[in-house]
Amino acid sequence: MLNVGLTGGIAAGKSAVARLLVERGAVLIDADAIAREVVEPSTPGLEAITAAFGPSVLDADGALDRPALGALVFADASLREELNSIVHPLVRAEANRRRAAAPADAVVVQDIPLLVETGQVKDFDLVLVVAAPLEERLRRLVTDRSMTLADARARIAAQASDKERAAVADVVIKNFGTLEELRQSVNEIWEAHIAPAINHAH
């Protein structure tokens, strides 16, 4: 099994790279998707969040009100840490369970937005970082995710810098052009870094 960590700043094109890796046969473990699952209604995760933050973070149906929780923790670092201390261990446990369930010869790609910030680099055989120009990332956040420019800048500033990510990357994937160009880059990385590692492991 080859454990690949995939990360990149918000709106750099990480999901597109993840899909292209899956096209090549990788097993994807998406930390964001798991983070949503571990706080669904009647999960221990949601019970722990409600206990910590009170019922104001639930909507009328008893599900997590993400905007309400987001507004609460984005403004307060200690609350953000408290939330992370609940959610991160649950996400990591579920990710490990899925990794253990993958075939022995699998290329397992874990898509982790905060891989650098949470110090998980050492858990992977190969770390891929997706990078895109700042202007393009801001444009995507404003047009695709309806953020204000100020919010978009704040979100980017809250993450590791491109330089910090590049420092721990085995490979930086530059997402500066079309999807076809990105596919070409991913294929080259697969042939150069992933295929030899799988063959070596057998």
Phi, psi and omega per residue, in radians:
M1 nan 2.379 3.084
L2 -1.934 2.114 -3.131
N3 -1.671 1.985 -3.106
V4 -1.938 2.251 3.045
G5 -1.723 2.289 -3.136
L6 -2.095 2.202 3.133
T7 -2.543 3.098 -3.127
G8 2.880 2.807 3.139
G9 -1.177 2.834 3.113
I10 -0.976 2.342 3.102
A11 1.165 0.365 3.082
A12 -1.455 -0.309 3.132
G13 1.939 0.422 -3.100
K14 -1.066 -0.733 -3.096
S15 -1.142 -0.618 3.119
A16 -1.122 -0.750 3.117
V17 -1.127 -0.720 3.119
A18 -1.016 -0.790 3.136
R19 -1.090 -0.692 -3.135
L20 -1.165 -0.628 3.097
L21 -1.180 -0.666 3.091
V22 -1.115 -0.679 3.074
E23 -0.991 -0.601 3.131
R24 -1.411 -0.090 3.073
G25 1.947 0.124 3.140
A26 -1.288 2.679 2.999
V27 -1.664 2.125 -3.067
L28 -1.710 2.304 2.982
I29 -2.045 1.948 -3.003
D30 -1.753 1.898 -3.058
A31 -1.072 -0.650 3.137
D32 -1.127 -0.747 3.133
A33 -1.119 -0.740 3.123
I34 -1.130 -0.687 -3.141
A35 -1.052 -0.571 3.070
R36 -1.268 -0.700 -3.087
E37 -1.153 -0.667 -3.046
V38 -1.301 -0.077 3.089
V39 -2.127 0.396 3.067
E40 -1.239 2.826 -3.113
P41 -0.921 2.501 3.131
S42 1.131 0.336 2.986
T43 -1.640 2.674 3.036
P44 -0.993 -0.574 3.140
G45 -1.067 -0.802 -3.130
L46 -1.207 -0.641 3.094
E47 -1.066 -0.729 -3.137
A48 -1.147 -0.689 3.125
I49 -1.158 -0.744 3.136
T50 -1.109 -0.697 3.120
A51 -1.108 -0.653 -3.069
A52 -1.401 -0.659 -2.969
F53 -1.957 -0.140 3.106
G54 1.542 2.899 -3.025
P55 -1.209 -0.163 -3.128
S56 -1.183 -0.252 3.125
V57 -1.577 0.116 3.080
L58 -1.840 2.573 3.041
D59 -1.555 -3.063 -3.046
A60 -1.068 -0.454 -3.122
D61 -1.578 0.043 -3.132
G62 1.430 0.200 3.063
A63 -1.614 2.909 -3.131
L64 -1.202 2.233 3.055
D65 -1.560 1.621 -3.028
R66 -1.032 -0.785 3.125
P67 -1.038 -0.698 -3.128
A68 -1.147 -0.784 3.121
L69 -1.147 -0.728 -3.136
G70 -1.038 -0.776 -3.124
A71 -1.096 -0.646 -3.120
L72 -1.159 -0.902 -3.004
V73 -1.449 -0.443 -3.112
F74 -1.150 -0.531 -3.074
A75 -1.502 -0.195 -2.996
D76 -2.433 1.932 -3.046
A77 -1.086 -0.610 -3.090
S78 -1.228 -0.620 3.083
L79 -1.207 -0.649 3.114
R80 -1.080 -0.735 3.114
E81 -1.110 -0.685 3.138
E82 -1.110 -0.770 3.113
L83 -1.079 -0.800 -3.140
N84 -1.069 -0.629 -3.123
S85 -1.192 -0.378 3.059
I86 -1.479 -0.859 -2.948
V87 -1.402 -0.758 -3.023
H88 -1.014 -0.799 3.131
P89 -1.090 -0.621 3.124
L90 -1.164 -0.736 3.138
V91 -1.130 -0.767 -3.089
R92 -1.137 -0.694 3.139
A93 -1.116 -0.753 -3.140
E94 -1.201 -0.686 3.098
A95 -1.080 -0.735 3.130
N96 -1.131 -0.658 3.126
R97 -1.102 -0.763 -3.137
R98 -1.180 -0.634 3.135
R99 -1.134 -0.724 -3.134
A100 -1.166 -0.475 -3.100
A101 -1.458 -0.206 -3.102
A102 -1.289 2.684 3.123
P103 -1.023 2.681 -3.058
A104 -1.073 -0.508 -3.099
D105 -1.731 0.287 -3.056
A106 -1.305 2.669 2.873
V107 -1.714 1.898 -3.098
V108 -1.735 2.064 3.136
V109 -1.831 2.113 3.079
Q110 -1.823 2.036 -3.139
D111 -1.526 1.871 -3.043
I112 -2.246 1.812 -3.098
P113 -0.952 -0.718 -3.054
L114 -1.856 0.649 -3.100
L115 -0.995 -0.758 -3.109
V116 -1.237 -0.807 -3.073
E117 -1.108 -0.566 -3.073
T118 -1.688 0.168 3.003
G119 1.118 0.691 -3.097
Q120 -1.781 0.146 -3.053
V121 -0.945 -0.725 -3.050
K122 -1.193 -0.203 -3.127
D123 -1.379 -0.084 -2.986
F124 -2.121 2.603 3.067
D125 -1.313 -0.534 -3.053
L126 -2.548 2.282 3.106
V127 -1.996 2.096 3.102
L128 -1.842 2.300 3.120
V129 -2.082 2.217 3.102
V130 -1.638 2.258 -3.134
A131 -2.189 2.517 3.055
A132 -2.507 2.727 -3.120
P133 -1.052 2.493 -3.086
L134 -0.973 -0.772 -3.110
E135 -1.042 -0.713 -3.123
E136 -1.163 -0.720 3.132
R137 -1.114 -0.753 3.115
L138 -1.082 -0.737 -3.131
R139 -1.068 -0.761 -3.138
R140 -1.107 -0.720 -3.120
L141 -1.145 -0.685 -3.105
V142 -1.290 -0.785 -3.066
T143 -1.458 -0.754 -3.044
D144 -1.492 -0.505 -3.050
R145 -2.056 0.198 3.065
S146 0.908 0.632 3.067
M147 -1.542 2.735 2.952
T148 -1.345 2.786 3.138
L149 -1.049 -0.688 3.141
A150 -1.106 -0.762 3.114
D151 -1.104 -0.737 -3.122
A152 -1.069 -0.788 3.118
R153 -1.094 -0.688 -3.128
A154 -1.136 -0.719 3.133
R155 -1.098 -0.746 -3.137
I156 -1.171 -0.710 -3.116
A157 -1.155 -0.474 -3.101
A158 -1.325 -0.242 -3.122
Q159 -1.703 3.009 3.029
A160 -1.023 2.716 3.112
S161 -1.435 2.867 3.093
D162 -0.991 -0.661 -3.113
K163 -1.143 -0.744 3.133
E164 -1.111 -0.701 3.127
R165 -1.199 -0.759 -3.113
A166 -1.066 -0.554 -3.102
A167 -1.117 -0.498 -3.102
V168 -1.835 -0.044 -3.069
A169 -1.337 2.457 2.896
D170 -1.377 -0.639 3.115
V171 -2.454 2.325 3.000
V172 -1.777 2.164 3.109
I173 -1.690 1.992 -3.111
K174 -1.518 1.965 3.135
N175 -1.704 1.256 -3.023
F176 -1.867 -0.071 -3.034
G177 -2.292 -2.402 -3.077
T178 -1.494 2.964 3.081
L179 -1.082 -0.630 -3.142
E180 -1.116 -0.715 3.091
E181 -1.142 -0.645 3.115
L182 -1.142 -0.739 3.113
R183 -1.041 -0.733 3.107
Q184 -1.038 -0.790 3.131
S185 -1.077 -0.785 -3.108
V186 -1.123 -0.722 3.109
N187 -1.081 -0.722 3.126
E188 -1.120 -0.719 3.135
I189 -1.158 -0.690 3.113
W190 -1.029 -0.843 -3.102
E191 -1.162 -0.674 -3.024
A192 -1.446 -0.623 -2.977
H193 -2.025 -0.589 -2.997
I194 -1.623 -0.890 -3.129
A195 -0.977 -0.814 3.131
P196 -1.075 -0.632 -3.112
A197 -1.187 -0.668 3.126
I198 -1.163 -0.806 -3.109
N199 -1.102 -0.643 -3.134
H200 -1.135 -0.602 -3.068
A201 -1.278 -0.395 -3.087
H202 -1.369 nan nan
